[in-house]
């Protein structure tokens, strides 16, 4: 899970929660931005035993998936998504989502999950 930092130079970067959950030590998330922004990723613990796709959800309920077939797929703690992997501006979690086009720091393609 990623929570927002304070806005700096019109961008909101993400701050990951601790591996045990929550955030026990500084730096802490920005409470104002945190009331409006968050995102969460899920990916397989061990490809292909626990799946292959990666998923994303945010505060608006946007649910996206990535087929996760890159040269270094997300798996366990070996490779994990950066907070901005799904965003148009991968350094700004307040930017629009990047759907159907390659990009981000890992050159992934994300598509909507219909439910």
C-alpha positions as CSV (number, residue, x, y, z in Angstrom):
1,X,0.0,0.0,0.0
2,X,1.2,3.5,-0.8
3,X,0.1,6.7,0.9
4,X,0.9,10.2,-0.3
5,X,3.8,12.5,0.8
6,X,3.1,16.2,1.0
7,X,2.7,18.0,-2.4
8,X,6.1,19.3,-3.6
9,X,6.5,21.2,-6.9
10,X,2.9,20.3,-7.8
11,X,3.6,16.5,-7.5
12,X,2.5,14.0,-4.9
13,X,5.0,11.1,-4.4
14,X,4.1,7.9,-2.7
15,X,5.2,6.5,0.7
16,X,5.1,2.8,1.2
17,X,3.7,1.3,4.3
18,X,6.0,-0.8,6.5
19,X,6.3,-4.6,5.6
20,X,4.4,-5.3,8.7
21,X,1.6,-2.8,7.8
22,X,1.0,0.8,8.8
23,X,3.8,3.3,9.3
24,X,5.7,3.3,12.6
25,X,8.6,5.6,11.8
26,X,9.1,8.9,10.0
27,X,8.6,9.9,7.3
28,X,4.9,9.8,7.7
29,X,2.2,10.3,5.1
30,X,0.6,13.7,4.6
31,X,-2.8,13.8,6.3
32,X,-4.3,16.2,3.9
33,X,-3.3,14.3,0.8
34,X,-4.0,11.0,2.6
35,X,-7.7,12.0,2.9
36,X,-7.8,12.0,-0.9
37,X,-5.2,9.7,-2.4
38,X,-3.9,6.1,-1.8
39,X,-3.1,3.1,-4.0
40,X,-2.4,-0.5,-3.5
41,X,-0.8,-3.2,-5.6
42,X,-1.0,-7.0,-5.5
43,X,1.3,-9.4,-7.3
44,X,2.2,-13.1,-7.2
45,X,4.3,-14.4,-4.3
46,X,5.9,-17.0,-6.7
47,X,5.2,-17.0,-10.5
48,X,3.5,-19.2,-11.7
49,X,2.5,-21.1,-8.6
50,X,0.5,-18.3,-7.1
51,X,-0.5,-16.6,-10.3
52,X,1.0,-14.4,-13.0
53,X,-0.9,-11.1,-13.1
54,X,-0.4,-8.0,-11.0
55,X,-3.2,-5.7,-9.8
56,X,-3.8,-2.1,-8.7
57,X,-6.6,-0.3,-6.9
58,X,-6.9,3.3,-5.8
59,X,-9.2,5.5,-3.7
60,X,-11.7,5.8,-6.5
61,X,-12.1,2.0,-6.9
62,X,-10.2,1.9,-10.2
63,X,-9.1,-1.8,-10.5
64,X,-6.4,-2.4,-13.1
65,X,-4.4,-5.5,-14.1
66,X,-1.0,-6.1,-15.7
67,X,-0.2,-9.4,-17.4
68,X,3.2,-9.2,-15.7
69,X,5.1,-10.8,-18.5
70,X,8.1,-8.4,-18.6
71,X,11.7,-9.4,-18.4
72,X,11.6,-8.9,-14.7
73,X,8.0,-9.6,-13.6
74,X,6.7,-8.6,-10.1
75,X,7.2,-11.6,-7.8
76,X,7.4,-11.9,-4.0
77,X,9.9,-9.4,-2.5
78,X,12.3,-9.8,-5.4
79,X,10.6,-7.3,-7.7
80,X,7.7,-5.0,-6.6
81,X,5.9,-2.2,-8.3
82,X,6.8,1.4,-7.6
83,X,3.9,3.6,-6.4
84,X,3.7,5.4,-9.7
85,X,3.8,2.5,-12.1
86,X,0.2,3.0,-13.1
87,X,0.2,6.8,-13.3
88,X,0.7,9.0,-16.4
89,X,3.4,10.8,-14.5
90,X,5.1,8.0,-12.6
91,X,6.4,10.4,-9.9
92,X,2.9,11.8,-9.2
93,X,0.1,9.8,-7.6
94,X,-2.3,12.7,-8.2
95,X,-1.9,12.3,-12.0
96,X,-4.2,10.4,-14.3
97,X,-4.0,6.7,-14.7
98,X,-2.0,5.2,-17.6
99,X,-4.3,2.6,-19.2
100,X,-3.4,0.6,-22.3
101,X,-0.1,2.2,-23.0
102,X,3.4,1.1,-22.1
103,X,5.2,3.2,-19.6
104,X,6.1,3.7,-16.0
105,X,9.5,2.8,-14.5
106,X,9.0,-0.8,-15.6
107,X,7.5,-0.2,-19.1
108,X,4.3,-2.1,-18.1
109,X,0.8,-2.0,-19.7
110,X,-2.2,-1.9,-17.4
111,X,-5.8,-2.5,-18.4
112,X,-9.1,-2.2,-16.6
113,X,-10.6,-5.2,-14.8
114,X,-14.3,-5.4,-15.5
115,X,-16.5,-6.8,-12.7
